[in-house]
């Protein structure tokens, strides 16, 4: 299906956002007045809203064109830069009367603490709406399919929807809509609408707990909206599809270690769009989107998946995590592919001689700083040079396998030197990550990463836990 994806151009229209993540470690309560204190660890931003749909289209191999509105502010400038990073053509209108929507999420480890939204959600109008309609015409011209992402932030007005439908009809291409609006009658003429179960329930004023309830609500949704098809995402229960010409079909949920559903709807919309533009049937597109969504919910924060990952996951009910252990040449090829998809690449390293809770936590924290995490593992010879002749306890292959088995790790690679500087120079990560026991300026390779525009981040450590302390404790118990 995706062999020709690079030839597909998908027009993405709707509400652009900037997603900001702040991660750290919780300390004891502050006395002034009592409140939780988050010790800052790292921070990064990514495209959100329709921008995350663009990211996912690019990650799946398609060429995205973004049409939207941003504020006249630094966050709007950042959105433009991030769109350029994923090679997306951007037709953006600057609205001086609004600020760019920013969602800031604060987390401690895998625990989400708080989200702060900065937004002006009034409907675009006047000259801004007119300019947006002009951009719609430009953005859809030459597209193979149109995706509309309506987060209710003011860009997807009735006039903008009408312009999308007119241009898409003229071009002979499908229109797909993901909307938070509960008035589906606004979207008569759209080919396919994607909702989640809660949105379908609100739009139809019907329950959506069981298959039977979902089927009834979907049929009501078709009647209200006048569209040909509705997909509803149902979390672990999978996806259901209703069409005006066939019975309701259910795509069972794919077992996954779901940790964060944030952005999964954007992935579903992008996957449906890419699959349908590539000539897939609705059923094939449903299967494809179901698999894509099952992969992205396994990460923290908005992320993407790739054809390579989907093929690897689909090839076996029990994917072999040892496939994450790769030689340097294959790793470099993967990093080039990820960068073309606009993904942020993180790197960290260590001996990982006896894998313990400190390693697990720090690698999870490191994964929060990036879209793909590469872990360098010291060879046996370099461990001996660093730790003494009695180390390592476990050989290189054992240590690589243990690291690769962690869900937070995307690739594991060995290196022979005392420091990973040469390896860092080869893979050129966007983020270099180490424990908070290091000062950023003392982290090996940090100057290199800074030179090509990357950053250095530190993550909190579990106090009192280390391989050396574990070895000492074991020896003391057997004296």
ZAGUDO-832940 format. One record per residue (C-alpha): residue in three letters; x, y, z. Coordinates in steps of 0.5 Angstrom, whole numbers. Layout:
// residues N
GUBA ALA X Y Z
...
//
This chain:
// residues 479
GUBA UNK 0 0 0
GUBA UNK 5 5 2
GUBA UNK 11 3 -4
GUBA UNK 8 10 -7
GUBA UNK 7 14 -1
GUBA UNK 12 19 -3
GUBA UNK 8 21 -9
GUBA UNK 2 22 -5
GUBA UNK 0 30 -3
GUBA UNK -4 30 2
GUBA UNK -7 37 4
GUBA UNK -8 38 11
GUBA UNK -13 44 14
GUBA UNK -15 46 21
GUBA UNK -13 49 27
GUBA UNK -5 49 28
GUBA UNK -2 48 35
GUBA UNK 4 48 39
GUBA UNK 5 42 44
GUBA UNK 10 44 50
GUBA UNK 13 38 54
GUBA UNK 16 40 61
GUBA UNK 19 34 65
GUBA UNK 22 33 71
GUBA UNK 22 30 78
GUBA UNK 17 31 84
GUBA UNK 20 33 90
GUBA UNK 17 34 97
GUBA UNK 11 39 98
GUBA UNK 13 46 98
GUBA UNK 11 50 105
GUBA UNK 9 56 101
GUBA UNK 3 54 101
GUBA UNK 3 47 101
GUBA UNK 4 45 94
GUBA UNK 7 39 89
GUBA UNK 14 42 87
GUBA UNK 17 39 80
GUBA UNK 24 39 79
GUBA UNK 25 41 72
GUBA UNK 29 36 68
GUBA UNK 28 37 61
GUBA UNK 23 41 56
GUBA UNK 21 41 48
GUBA UNK 16 43 43
GUBA UNK 13 39 38
GUBA UNK 7 40 33
GUBA UNK 0 39 35
GUBA UNK -7 39 33
GUBA UNK -7 39 25
GUBA UNK 1 40 26
GUBA UNK 1 33 29
GUBA UNK -3 30 23
GUBA UNK 2 33 18
GUBA UNK 7 30 22
GUBA UNK 4 23 22
GUBA UNK 3 24 14
GUBA UNK 10 25 13
GUBA UNK 12 20 18
GUBA UNK 8 15 14
GUBA UNK 11 17 7
GUBA UNK 7 22 5
GUBA UNK 8 29 3
GUBA UNK 4 34 7
GUBA UNK 1 41 5
GUBA UNK -1 45 11
GUBA UNK -7 50 11
GUBA UNK -8 54 18
GUBA UNK -8 60 22
GUBA UNK -2 62 27
GUBA UNK -2 68 31
GUBA UNK 3 74 30
GUBA UNK 8 71 36
GUBA UNK 14 67 37
GUBA UNK 10 61 38
GUBA UNK 7 62 31
GUBA UNK 14 63 28
GUBA UNK 16 56 32
GUBA UNK 10 53 28
GUBA UNK 13 55 21
GUBA UNK 20 52 23
GUBA UNK 17 46 25
GUBA UNK 13 45 19
GUBA UNK 19 46 15
GUBA UNK 23 41 19
GUBA UNK 18 36 16
GUBA UNK 18 38 9
GUBA UNK 11 41 9
GUBA UNK 9 46 4
GUBA UNK 6 51 9
GUBA UNK 0 56 7
GUBA UNK -1 60 13
GUBA UNK -5 66 15
GUBA UNK -2 71 21
GUBA UNK -8 73 25
GUBA UNK -5 79 29
GUBA UNK -12 79 34
GUBA UNK -10 72 37
GUBA UNK -4 68 40
GUBA UNK -2 62 37
GUBA UNK -5 56 41
GUBA UNK 0 53 46
GUBA UNK -2 47 50
GUBA UNK 4 46 56
GUBA UNK 4 39 59
GUBA UNK 8 38 66
GUBA UNK 10 31 67
GUBA UNK 14 27 73
GUBA UNK 16 20 70
GUBA UNK 10 17 66
GUBA UNK 5 21 71
GUBA UNK 2 27 68
GUBA UNK 1 33 73
GUBA UNK -2 39 69
GUBA UNK -4 42 62
GUBA UNK -4 49 61
GUBA UNK -8 52 55
GUBA UNK -6 58 52
GUBA UNK -11 60 46
GUBA UNK -16 65 43
GUBA UNK -21 61 40
GUBA UNK -25 66 37
GUBA UNK -28 64 30
GUBA UNK -23 67 24
GUBA UNK -27 73 20
GUBA UNK -26 78 15
GUBA UNK -20 79 12
GUBA UNK -17 73 16
GUBA UNK -22 68 14
GUBA UNK -22 71 7
GUBA UNK -14 70 7
GUBA UNK -15 63 10
GUBA UNK -20 61 4
GUBA UNK -15 63 -1
GUBA UNK -10 59 2
GUBA UNK -15 53 2
GUBA UNK -15 54 -6
GUBA UNK -8 54 -6
GUBA UNK -7 48 -1
GUBA UNK -12 43 -5
GUBA UNK -9 45 -12
GUBA UNK -6 38 -14
GUBA UNK -7 34 -8
GUBA UNK -9 27 -8
GUBA UNK -14 28 -1
GUBA UNK -16 33 4
GUBA UNK -16 32 11
GUBA UNK -19 37 16
GUBA UNK -17 38 23
GUBA UNK -23 41 27
GUBA UNK -20 42 34
GUBA UNK -26 48 35
GUBA UNK -20 53 35
GUBA UNK -24 58 30
GUBA UNK -20 56 24
GUBA UNK -26 51 21
GUBA UNK -31 56 20
GUBA UNK -37 54 15
GUBA UNK -34 58 10
GUBA UNK -27 55 10
GUBA UNK -31 48 10
GUBA UNK -35 50 4
GUBA UNK -29 52 0
GUBA UNK -25 46 2
GUBA UNK -31 42 -1
GUBA UNK -32 46 -7
GUBA UNK -24 46 -9
GUBA UNK -24 38 -7
GUBA UNK -30 37 -11
GUBA UNK -27 41 -17
GUBA UNK -20 37 -16
GUBA UNK -24 30 -16
GUBA UNK -21 28 -9
GUBA UNK -24 26 -2
GUBA UNK -25 30 4
GUBA UNK -24 27 11
GUBA UNK -26 31 17
GUBA UNK -24 30 25
GUBA UNK -28 35 29
GUBA UNK -30 36 36
GUBA UNK -36 40 34
GUBA UNK -43 36 36
GUBA UNK -47 39 30
GUBA UNK -45 34 25
GUBA UNK -50 38 20
GUBA UNK -45 43 19
GUBA UNK -41 38 15
GUBA UNK -46 36 9
GUBA UNK -42 34 3
GUBA UNK -36 31 7
GUBA UNK -34 24 5
GUBA UNK -32 21 11
GUBA UNK -32 24 19
GUBA UNK -28 21 24
GUBA UNK -30 22 31
GUBA UNK -28 18 38
GUBA UNK -33 15 42
GUBA UNK -35 21 47
GUBA UNK -35 25 41
GUBA UNK -40 21 37
GUBA UNK -44 20 44
GUBA UNK -45 28 44
GUBA UNK -46 29 37
GUBA UNK -52 24 37
GUBA UNK -54 24 44
GUBA UNK -54 17 44
GUBA UNK -49 12 49
GUBA UNK -43 9 45
GUBA UNK -41 4 51
GUBA UNK -42 -3 47
GUBA UNK -42 -5 40
GUBA UNK -50 -5 39
GUBA UNK -50 2 42
GUBA UNK -44 4 37
GUBA UNK -48 2 31
GUBA UNK -54 5 33
GUBA UNK -50 12 34
GUBA UNK -46 11 28
GUBA UNK -53 10 24
GUBA UNK -56 16 27
GUBA UNK -49 20 25
GUBA UNK -50 18 18
GUBA UNK -57 21 18
GUBA UNK -55 27 21
GUBA UNK -49 29 17
GUBA UNK -51 27 11
GUBA UNK -44 24 9
GUBA UNK -42 17 6
GUBA UNK -38 14 12
GUBA UNK -36 15 19
GUBA UNK -30 12 23
GUBA UNK -31 12 31
GUBA UNK -24 11 35
GUBA UNK -26 7 41
GUBA UNK -19 6 45
GUBA UNK -18 -1 47
GUBA UNK -24 -3 43
GUBA UNK -21 -1 37
GUBA UNK -25 2 31
GUBA UNK -32 2 28
GUBA UNK -34 4 21
GUBA UNK -41 6 18
GUBA UNK -42 7 11
GUBA UNK -49 9 7
GUBA UNK -48 3 3
GUBA UNK -46 -3 8
GUBA UNK -47 -6 15
GUBA UNK -43 -3 21
GUBA UNK -36 -6 21
GUBA UNK -32 -7 27
GUBA UNK -24 -7 27
GUBA UNK -22 -10 34
GUBA UNK -17 -7 38
GUBA UNK -10 -9 38
GUBA UNK -7 -11 44
GUBA UNK -2 -6 46
GUBA UNK 1 -3 53
GUBA UNK -3 4 52
GUBA UNK 1 9 56
GUBA UNK -2 16 53
GUBA UNK -7 16 48
GUBA UNK -5 24 47
GUBA UNK -5 25 39
GUBA UNK -8 18 37
GUBA UNK -14 21 34
GUBA UNK -9 25 29
GUBA UNK -5 19 27
GUBA UNK -12 15 26
GUBA UNK -14 21 21
GUBA UNK -7 21 18
GUBA UNK -7 14 17
GUBA UNK -14 14 14
GUBA UNK -12 19 9
GUBA UNK -5 16 7
GUBA UNK -9 9 6
GUBA UNK -15 12 2
GUBA UNK -10 16 -2
GUBA UNK -6 10 -4
GUBA UNK -12 7 -7
GUBA UNK -14 2 -1
GUBA UNK -21 0 1
GUBA UNK -25 3 7
GUBA UNK -24 -4 10
GUBA UNK -16 -4 9
GUBA UNK -16 4 11
GUBA UNK -19 2 18
GUBA UNK -14 -4 19
GUBA UNK -8 0 17
GUBA UNK -11 6 22
GUBA UNK -12 1 27
GUBA UNK -5 -1 27
GUBA UNK -2 6 27
GUBA UNK -6 8 33
GUBA UNK -4 2 37
GUBA UNK 3 4 36
GUBA UNK 3 11 38
GUBA UNK -1 10 44
GUBA UNK 5 6 47
GUBA UNK 9 12 47
GUBA UNK 8 18 52
GUBA UNK 6 25 49
GUBA UNK 4 26 41
GUBA UNK 9 22 37
GUBA UNK 8 18 30
GUBA UNK 10 11 27
GUBA UNK 13 9 20
GUBA UNK 12 4 15
GUBA UNK 18 0 18
GUBA UNK 15 0 25
GUBA UNK 8 -2 22
GUBA UNK 11 -8 18
GUBA UNK 15 -10 24
GUBA UNK 9 -10 28
GUBA UNK 4 -14 23
GUBA UNK 9 -19 22
GUBA UNK 9 -23 28
GUBA UNK 4 -23 34
GUBA UNK 10 -22 38
GUBA UNK 15 -18 35
GUBA UNK 23 -20 37
GUBA UNK 25 -14 41
GUBA UNK 32 -16 39
GUBA UNK 31 -13 32
GUBA UNK 33 -6 36
GUBA UNK 40 -8 36
GUBA UNK 43 -6 30
GUBA UNK 50 -5 27
GUBA UNK 52 2 26
GUBA UNK 51 3 18
GUBA UNK 44 1 19
GUBA UNK 43 5 25
GUBA UNK 45 11 21
GUBA UNK 40 9 15
GUBA UNK 35 9 20
GUBA UNK 37 16 23
GUBA UNK 37 19 16
GUBA UNK 30 16 15
GUBA UNK 27 19 22
GUBA UNK 30 26 20
GUBA UNK 26 26 14
GUBA UNK 20 24 17
GUBA UNK 21 30 22
GUBA UNK 22 26 28
GUBA UNK 27 28 34
GUBA UNK 32 23 35
GUBA UNK 35 23 42
GUBA UNK 41 19 45
GUBA UNK 44 17 51
GUBA UNK 49 12 53
GUBA UNK 52 7 59
GUBA UNK 54 1 61
GUBA UNK 48 -2 64
GUBA UNK 52 -8 67
GUBA UNK 46 -10 72
GUBA UNK 40 -7 69
GUBA UNK 36 -4 75
GUBA UNK 30 1 77
GUBA UNK 35 7 76
GUBA UNK 36 5 69
GUBA UNK 29 4 67
GUBA UNK 27 10 70
GUBA UNK 32 14 67
GUBA UNK 31 11 60
GUBA UNK 24 13 60
GUBA UNK 25 20 62
GUBA UNK 30 20 56
GUBA UNK 25 18 51
GUBA UNK 20 23 54
GUBA UNK 25 28 51
GUBA UNK 25 25 44
GUBA UNK 21 22 38
GUBA UNK 26 16 38
GUBA UNK 31 14 43
GUBA UNK 38 11 41
GUBA UNK 42 8 47
GUBA UNK 49 7 46
GUBA UNK 52 1 50
GUBA UNK 59 0 52
GUBA UNK 63 -6 50
GUBA UNK 66 -11 55
GUBA UNK 73 -8 54
GUBA UNK 71 -1 55
GUBA UNK 67 -3 61
GUBA UNK 73 -6 64
GUBA UNK 77 0 62
GUBA UNK 72 4 66
GUBA UNK 70 0 72
GUBA UNK 76 -5 73
GUBA UNK 78 -12 71
GUBA UNK 72 -15 75
GUBA UNK 67 -12 70
GUBA UNK 62 -13 67
GUBA UNK 58 -18 70
GUBA UNK 54 -19 64
GUBA UNK 57 -19 57
GUBA UNK 56 -14 52
GUBA UNK 50 -19 48
GUBA UNK 46 -20 55
GUBA UNK 47 -12 56
GUBA UNK 44 -10 49
GUBA UNK 39 -15 49
GUBA UNK 36 -13 56
GUBA UNK 36 -5 54
GUBA UNK 33 -7 47
GUBA UNK 27 -11 51
GUBA UNK 25 -4 54
GUBA UNK 19 -1 51
GUBA UNK 23 6 52
GUBA UNK 28 4 47
GUBA UNK 28 5 40
GUBA UNK 35 2 38
GUBA UNK 41 0 42
GUBA UNK 48 0 39
GUBA UNK 55 -2 42
GUBA UNK 61 2 42
GUBA UNK 68 1 44
GUBA UNK 71 8 46
GUBA UNK 71 10 53
GUBA UNK 66 16 51
GUBA UNK 61 16 46
GUBA UNK 63 22 42
GUBA UNK 65 18 36
GUBA UNK 58 15 36
GUBA UNK 55 21 37
GUBA UNK 58 25 31
GUBA UNK 56 19 27
GUBA UNK 49 19 28
GUBA UNK 48 27 30
GUBA UNK 42 26 35
GUBA UNK 38 32 36
GUBA UNK 38 31 44
GUBA UNK 44 28 48
GUBA UNK 41 26 55
GUBA UNK 45 24 61
GUBA UNK 43 23 68
GUBA UNK 42 29 73
GUBA UNK 49 27 76
GUBA UNK 52 31 70
GUBA UNK 53 38 69
GUBA UNK 51 39 62
GUBA UNK 57 43 60
GUBA UNK 61 36 62
GUBA UNK 57 31 58
GUBA UNK 61 28 53
GUBA UNK 59 30 46
GUBA UNK 55 36 48
GUBA UNK 59 41 44
GUBA UNK 58 37 38
GUBA UNK 51 37 39
GUBA UNK 50 44 40
GUBA UNK 54 46 34
GUBA UNK 49 43 29
GUBA UNK 43 46 33
GUBA UNK 41 40 38
GUBA UNK 41 41 45
GUBA UNK 43 37 52
GUBA UNK 38 35 57
GUBA UNK 39 32 64
GUBA UNK 34 27 67
GUBA UNK 33 25 74
GUBA UNK 36 19 78
GUBA UNK 33 14 83
GUBA UNK 37 16 89
GUBA UNK 41 11 92
GUBA UNK 41 6 86
GUBA UNK 47 4 82
GUBA UNK 50 -3 79
GUBA UNK 56 -2 84
GUBA UNK 52 -1 90
GUBA UNK 48 -7 88
GUBA UNK 54 -11 87
GUBA UNK 57 -9 94
GUBA UNK 50 -11 97
GUBA UNK 50 -18 94
GUBA UNK 57 -19 96
GUBA UNK 56 -17 103
GUBA UNK 50 -22 104
GUBA UNK 55 -28 102
GUBA UNK 61 -26 106
//
